[in-house]
Amino acid sequence: MKTKFAPIVSLRKKDMQMCEHAMMQNESKIAHKQKQIEHLQKDFLQLKIPQAGTFYAFKAFEETKNMLLAHINLARDELETLFAQRKVLQEQYKKCNIEYEKVHFLDTKEQNEMIKNAKYKEKLEVDEIAVMLYNNAGGRAI
């Protein structure tokens, strides 16, 4: 049944679905960033100090190590940002869900009221038909 709240319900449901979609995208980014950090840490652990060689070999090793550490720190900072964004998205989803539930409740209440009124109207019509049949039969049972 269509009520005056039906368009609002569908709009709130779309908002809620958009929030869910944004949360899923954020979770995907978090998983990707965690894998990236794991890969960088694995690369860092595989670094070996040169046992012999020139000063430039040691310098290259040190620069590579510092570069990997900088990438790991940057990725961790990005991960922290994604976690903060997750909290914001969860709060936004919570608000959207509450709004949807409120309007959905009002829509359901309106539908129940419409059904109740329709049943009452049908009861009155059936009673009217029964009275008409009784009167047409001359007061005797049919």
CNS distance restraints for C-alpha pairs under 8 A (distance, minus, plus):
assign (resid   1 and name CA) (resid 111 and name CA) 6.66 0.50 0.50
assign (resid   2 and name CA) (resid   6 and name CA) 6.03 0.50 0.50
assign (resid   2 and name CA) (resid 111 and name CA) 7.90 0.50 0.50
assign (resid   3 and name CA) (resid 107 and name CA) 6.60 0.50 0.50
assign (resid   3 and name CA) (resid 110 and name CA) 6.79 0.50 0.50
assign (resid   3 and name CA) (resid 111 and name CA) 6.83 0.50 0.50
assign (resid   4 and name CA) (resid 107 and name CA) 7.70 0.50 0.50
assign (resid   5 and name CA) (resid   9 and name CA) 6.09 0.50 0.50
assign (resid   5 and name CA) (resid 103 and name CA) 6.83 0.50 0.50
assign (resid   5 and name CA) (resid 104 and name CA) 7.84 0.50 0.50
assign (resid   5 and name CA) (resid 106 and name CA) 7.17 0.50 0.50
assign (resid   5 and name CA) (resid 107 and name CA) 5.29 0.50 0.50
assign (resid   6 and name CA) (resid  10 and name CA) 6.32 0.50 0.50
assign (resid   6 and name CA) (resid 107 and name CA) 6.52 0.50 0.50
assign (resid   7 and name CA) (resid  11 and name CA) 6.19 0.50 0.50
assign (resid   8 and name CA) (resid  12 and name CA) 6.08 0.50 0.50
assign (resid   8 and name CA) (resid 103 and name CA) 7.05 0.50 0.50
assign (resid   9 and name CA) (resid  13 and name CA) 6.06 0.50 0.50
assign (resid   9 and name CA) (resid 100 and name CA) 6.41 0.50 0.50
assign (resid   9 and name CA) (resid 103 and name CA) 5.83 0.50 0.50
assign (resid   9 and name CA) (resid 104 and name CA) 5.83 0.50 0.50
assign (resid   9 and name CA) (resid 107 and name CA) 7.51 0.50 0.50
assign (resid  10 and name CA) (resid  14 and name CA) 6.20 0.50 0.50
assign (resid  11 and name CA) (resid  15 and name CA) 6.31 0.50 0.50
assign (resid  12 and name CA) (resid  16 and name CA) 6.16 0.50 0.50
assign (resid  12 and name CA) (resid  96 and name CA) 6.94 0.50 0.50
assign (resid  12 and name CA) (resid  99 and name CA) 6.87 0.50 0.50
assign (resid  12 and name CA) (resid 100 and name CA) 5.08 0.50 0.50
assign (resid  12 and name CA) (resid 103 and name CA) 7.94 0.50 0.50
assign (resid  13 and name CA) (resid  17 and name CA) 6.14 0.50 0.50
assign (resid  13 and name CA) (resid 100 and name CA) 6.14 0.50 0.50
assign (resid  14 and name CA) (resid  18 and name CA) 6.12 0.50 0.50
assign (resid  15 and name CA) (resid  19 and name CA) 6.31 0.50 0.50
assign (resid  15 and name CA) (resid  96 and name CA) 6.58 0.50 0.50
assign (resid  16 and name CA) (resid  20 and name CA) 6.26 0.50 0.50
assign (resid  16 and name CA) (resid  93 and name CA) 6.33 0.50 0.50
assign (resid  16 and name CA) (resid  96 and name CA) 5.31 0.50 0.50
assign (resid  16 and name CA) (resid  97 and name CA) 6.05 0.50 0.50
assign (resid  16 and name CA) (resid 100 and name CA) 7.44 0.50 0.50
assign (resid  17 and name CA) (resid  21 and name CA) 6.11 0.50 0.50
assign (resid  18 and name CA) (resid  22 and name CA) 6.18 0.50 0.50
assign (resid  19 and name CA) (resid  23 and name CA) 6.18 0.50 0.50
assign (resid  19 and name CA) (resid  89 and name CA) 6.97 0.50 0.50
assign (resid  19 and name CA) (resid  92 and name CA) 7.07 0.50 0.50
assign (resid  19 and name CA) (resid  93 and name CA) 5.41 0.50 0.50
assign (resid  19 and name CA) (resid  96 and name CA) 7.68 0.50 0.50
assign (resid  20 and name CA) (resid  24 and name CA) 6.24 0.50 0.50
assign (resid  20 and name CA) (resid  93 and name CA) 6.89 0.50 0.50
assign (resid  21 and name CA) (resid  25 and name CA) 6.25 0.50 0.50
assign (resid  22 and name CA) (resid  26 and name CA) 6.17 0.50 0.50
assign (resid  22 and name CA) (resid  89 and name CA) 7.37 0.50 0.50
assign (resid  23 and name CA) (resid  27 and name CA) 6.17 0.50 0.50
assign (resid  23 and name CA) (resid  86 and name CA) 6.82 0.50 0.50
assign (resid  23 and name CA) (resid  89 and name CA) 6.17 0.50 0.50
assign (resid  23 and name CA) (resid  90 and name CA) 7.32 0.50 0.50
assign (resid  24 and name CA) (resid  28 and name CA) 6.19 0.50 0.50
assign (resid  25 and name CA) (resid  29 and name CA) 6.28 0.50 0.50
assign (resid  26 and name CA) (resid  30 and name CA) 6.19 0.50 0.50
assign (resid  26 and name CA) (resid  82 and name CA) 6.88 0.50 0.50
assign (resid  26 and name CA) (resid  85 and name CA) 7.72 0.50 0.50
assign (resid  26 and name CA) (resid  86 and name CA) 6.61 0.50 0.50
assign (resid  27 and name CA) (resid  31 and name CA) 6.23 0.50 0.50
assign (resid  27 and name CA) (resid  86 and name CA) 7.69 0.50 0.50
assign (resid  28 and name CA) (resid  32 and name CA) 6.17 0.50 0.50
assign (resid  29 and name CA) (resid  33 and name CA) 6.04 0.50 0.50
assign (resid  29 and name CA) (resid  82 and name CA) 7.57 0.50 0.50
assign (resid  30 and name CA) (resid  34 and name CA) 6.12 0.50 0.50
assign (resid  30 and name CA) (resid  79 and name CA) 6.38 0.50 0.50
assign (resid  30 and name CA) (resid  82 and name CA) 6.32 0.50 0.50
assign (resid  30 and name CA) (resid  83 and name CA) 7.52 0.50 0.50
assign (resid  31 and name CA) (resid  35 and name CA) 6.27 0.50 0.50
assign (resid  32 and name CA) (resid  36 and name CA) 6.21 0.50 0.50
assign (resid  33 and name CA) (resid  37 and name CA) 6.20 0.50 0.50
assign (resid  33 and name CA) (resid  75 and name CA) 6.76 0.50 0.50
assign (resid  33 and name CA) (resid  78 and name CA) 7.81 0.50 0.50
assign (resid  33 and name CA) (resid  79 and name CA) 6.32 0.50 0.50
assign (resid  34 and name CA) (resid  38 and name CA) 6.21 0.50 0.50
assign (resid  34 and name CA) (resid  79 and name CA) 7.39 0.50 0.50
assign (resid  35 and name CA) (resid  39 and name CA) 6.13 0.50 0.50
assign (resid  36 and name CA) (resid  40 and name CA) 6.21 0.50 0.50
assign (resid  36 and name CA) (resid  75 and name CA) 7.57 0.50 0.50
assign (resid  37 and name CA) (resid  41 and name CA) 6.07 0.50 0.50
assign (resid  37 and name CA) (resid  72 and name CA) 5.99 0.50 0.50
assign (resid  37 and name CA) (resid  75 and name CA) 6.30 0.50 0.50
assign (resid  37 and name CA) (resid  76 and name CA) 7.22 0.50 0.50
assign (resid  38 and name CA) (resid  42 and name CA) 6.08 0.50 0.50
assign (resid  39 and name CA) (resid  43 and name CA) 6.22 0.50 0.50
assign (resid  40 and name CA) (resid  44 and name CA) 6.12 0.50 0.50
assign (resid  40 and name CA) (resid  68 and name CA) 6.68 0.50 0.50
assign (resid  40 and name CA) (resid  71 and name CA) 7.53 0.50 0.50
assign (resid  40 and name CA) (resid  72 and name CA) 6.28 0.50 0.50
assign (resid  41 and name CA) (resid  45 and name CA) 6.16 0.50 0.50
assign (resid  41 and name CA) (resid  72 and name CA) 7.14 0.50 0.50
assign (resid  42 and name CA) (resid  46 and name CA) 6.28 0.50 0.50
assign (resid  43 and name CA) (resid  47 and name CA) 6.66 0.50 0.50
assign (resid  43 and name CA) (resid  68 and name CA) 7.88 0.50 0.50
assign (resid  44 and name CA) (resid  65 and name CA) 6.80 0.50 0.50
assign (resid  44 and name CA) (resid  68 and name CA) 6.36 0.50 0.50
assign (resid  44 and name CA) (resid  69 and name CA) 7.67 0.50 0.50
assign (resid  47 and name CA) (resid  61 and name CA) 8.00 0.50 0.50
assign (resid  47 and name CA) (resid  65 and name CA) 7.54 0.50 0.50
assign (resid  49 and name CA) (resid  58 and name CA) 7.49 0.50 0.50
assign (resid  49 and name CA) (resid  61 and name CA) 6.87 0.50 0.50
assign (resid  50 and name CA) (resid  57 and name CA) 7.07 0.50 0.50
assign (resid  50 and name CA) (resid  58 and name CA) 6.59 0.50 0.50
assign (resid  50 and name CA) (resid  61 and name CA) 7.62 0.50 0.50
assign (resid  53 and name CA) (resid  57 and name CA) 6.13 0.50 0.50
assign (resid  53 and name CA) (resid  58 and name CA) 7.57 0.50 0.50
assign (resid  54 and name CA) (resid  58 and name CA) 6.89 0.50 0.50
assign (resid  55 and name CA) (resid  59 and name CA) 6.16 0.50 0.50
assign (resid  56 and name CA) (resid  60 and name CA) 5.94 0.50 0.50
assign (resid  57 and name CA) (resid  61 and name CA) 6.18 0.50 0.50
assign (resid  58 and name CA) (resid  62 and name CA) 6.17 0.50 0.50
assign (resid  59 and name CA) (resid  63 and name CA) 6.17 0.50 0.50
assign (resid  60 and name CA) (resid  64 and name CA) 6.08 0.50 0.50
assign (resid  61 and name CA) (resid  65 and name CA) 6.12 0.50 0.50
assign (resid  62 and name CA) (resid  66 and name CA) 6.13 0.50 0.50
assign (resid  63 and name CA) (resid  67 and name CA) 5.99 0.50 0.50
assign (resid  64 and name CA) (resid  68 and name CA) 6.18 0.50 0.50
assign (resid  65 and name CA) (resid  69 and name CA) 6.21 0.50 0.50
assign (resid  66 and name CA) (resid  70 and name CA) 6.08 0.50 0.50
assign (resid  67 and name CA) (resid  71 and name CA) 6.23 0.50 0.50
assign (resid  68 and name CA) (resid  72 and name CA) 6.09 0.50 0.50
assign (resid  69 and name CA) (resid  73 and name CA) 6.14 0.50 0.50
assign (resid  70 and name CA) (resid  74 and name CA) 6.08 0.50 0.50
assign (resid  71 and name CA) (resid  75 and name CA) 6.04 0.50 0.50
assign (resid  72 and name CA) (resid  76 and name CA) 6.12 0.50 0.50
assign (resid  73 and name CA) (resid  77 and name CA) 6.16 0.50 0.50
assign (resid  74 and name CA) (resid  78 and name CA) 6.25 0.50 0.50
assign (resid  75 and name CA) (resid  79 and name CA) 6.08 0.50 0.50
assign (resid  76 and name CA) (resid  80 and name CA) 6.18 0.50 0.50
assign (resid  77 and name CA) (resid  81 and name CA) 6.31 0.50 0.50
assign (resid  78 and name CA) (resid  82 and name CA) 6.24 0.50 0.50
assign (resid  79 and name CA) (resid  83 and name CA) 6.22 0.50 0.50
assign (resid  80 and name CA) (resid  84 and name CA) 6.23 0.50 0.50
assign (resid  81 and name CA) (resid  85 and name CA) 6.12 0.50 0.50
assign (resid  82 and name CA) (resid  86 and name CA) 6.07 0.50 0.50
assign (resid  83 and name CA) (resid  87 and name CA) 6.53 0.50 0.50
assign (resid  84 and name CA) (resid  88 and name CA) 6.51 0.50 0.50
assign (resid  85 and name CA) (resid  89 and name CA) 6.10 0.50 0.50
assign (resid  86 and name CA) (resid  90 and name CA) 6.06 0.50 0.50
assign (resid  87 and name CA) (resid  91 and name CA) 6.27 0.50 0.50
assign (resid  88 and name CA) (resid  92 and name CA) 6.19 0.50 0.50
assign (resid  89 and name CA) (resid  93 and name CA) 6.00 0.50 0.50
assign (resid  90 and name CA) (resid  94 and name CA) 6.08 0.50 0.50
assign (resid  91 and name CA) (resid  95 and name CA) 6.30 0.50 0.50
assign (resid  92 and name CA) (resid  96 and name CA) 6.20 0.50 0.50
assign (resid  93 and name CA) (resid  97 and name CA) 5.95 0.50 0.50
assign (resid  94 and name CA) (resid  98 and name CA) 6.19 0.50 0.50
assign (resid  95 and name CA) (resid  99 and name CA) 6.22 0.50 0.50
assign (resid  96 and name CA) (resid 100 and name CA) 6.08 0.50 0.50
assign (resid  97 and name CA) (resid 101 and name CA) 6.05 0.50 0.50
assign (resid  98 and name CA) (resid 102 and name CA) 6.17 0.50 0.50
assign (resid  99 and name CA) (resid 103 and name CA) 6.33 0.50 0.50
assign (resid 100 and name CA) (resid 104 and name CA) 5.87 0.50 0.50
assign (resid 101 and name CA) (resid 105 and name CA) 5.94 0.50 0.50
assign (resid 102 and name CA) (resid 106 and name CA) 6.39 0.50 0.50
assign (resid 103 and name CA) (resid 107 and name CA) 6.09 0.50 0.50
assign (resid 104 and name CA) (resid 108 and name CA) 6.08 0.50 0.50
assign (resid 105 and name CA) (resid 109 and name CA) 6.05 0.50 0.50
assign (resid 106 and name CA) (resid 110 and name CA) 6.08 0.50 0.50
assign (resid 107 and name CA) (resid 111 and name CA) 6.16 0.50 0.50
assign (resid 108 and name CA) (resid 112 and name CA) 6.13 0.50 0.50
assign (resid 109 and name CA) (resid 113 and name CA) 6.17 0.50 0.50
assign (resid 110 and name CA) (resid 114 and name CA) 6.18 0.50 0.50
assign (resid 111 and name CA) (resid 115 and name CA) 6.18 0.50 0.50
assign (resid 112 and name CA) (resid 116 and name CA) 6.05 0.50 0.50
assign (resid 113 and name CA) (resid 117 and name CA) 6.13 0.50 0.50
assign (resid 114 and name CA) (resid 118 and name CA) 6.10 0.50 0.50
assign (resid 115 and name CA) (resid 119 and name CA) 6.13 0.50 0.50
assign (resid 116 and name CA) (resid 120 and name CA) 6.17 0.50 0.50
assign (resid 117 and name CA) (resid 121 and name CA) 6.06 0.50 0.50
assign (resid 118 and name CA) (resid 122 and name CA) 6.07 0.50 0.50
assign (resid 119 and name CA) (resid 123 and name CA) 6.09 0.50 0.50
assign (resid 120 and name CA) (resid 124 and name CA) 6.27 0.50 0.50
assign (resid 121 and name CA) (resid 125 and name CA) 6.24 0.50 0.50
assign (resid 122 and name CA) (resid 126 and name CA) 6.09 0.50 0.50
assign (resid 123 and name CA) (resid 127 and name CA) 6.10 0.50 0.50
assign (resid 124 and name CA) (resid 128 and name CA) 6.08 0.50 0.50
assign (resid 125 and name CA) (resid 129 and name CA) 6.13 0.50 0.50
assign (resid 126 and name CA) (resid 130 and name CA) 6.12 0.50 0.50
assign (resid 127 and name CA) (resid 131 and name CA) 6.18 0.50 0.50
assign (resid 128 and name CA) (resid 132 and name CA) 6.18 0.50 0.50
assign (resid 129 and name CA) (resid 133 and name CA) 6.11 0.50 0.50
assign (resid 130 and name CA) (resid 134 and name CA) 6.06 0.50 0.50
assign (resid 131 and name CA) (resid 135 and name CA) 6.09 0.50 0.50
assign (resid 132 and name CA) (resid 136 and name CA) 6.05 0.50 0.50
assign (resid 133 and name CA) (resid 137 and name CA) 6.06 0.50 0.50
assign (resid 134 and name CA) (resid 138 and name CA) 6.53 0.50 0.50
assign (resid 134 and name CA) (resid 139 and name CA) 5.49 0.50 0.50
assign (resid 134 and name CA) (resid 140 and name CA) 6.85 0.50 0.50
assign (resid 134 and name CA) (resid 141 and name CA) 7.09 0.50 0.50
assign (resid 134 and name CA) (resid 142 and name CA) 7.53 0.50 0.50
assign (resid 135 and name CA) (resid 139 and name CA) 5.73 0.50 0.50
assign (resid 137 and name CA) (resid 141 and name CA) 7.36 0.50 0.50
assign (resid 137 and name CA) (resid 142 and name CA) 6.98 0.50 0.50
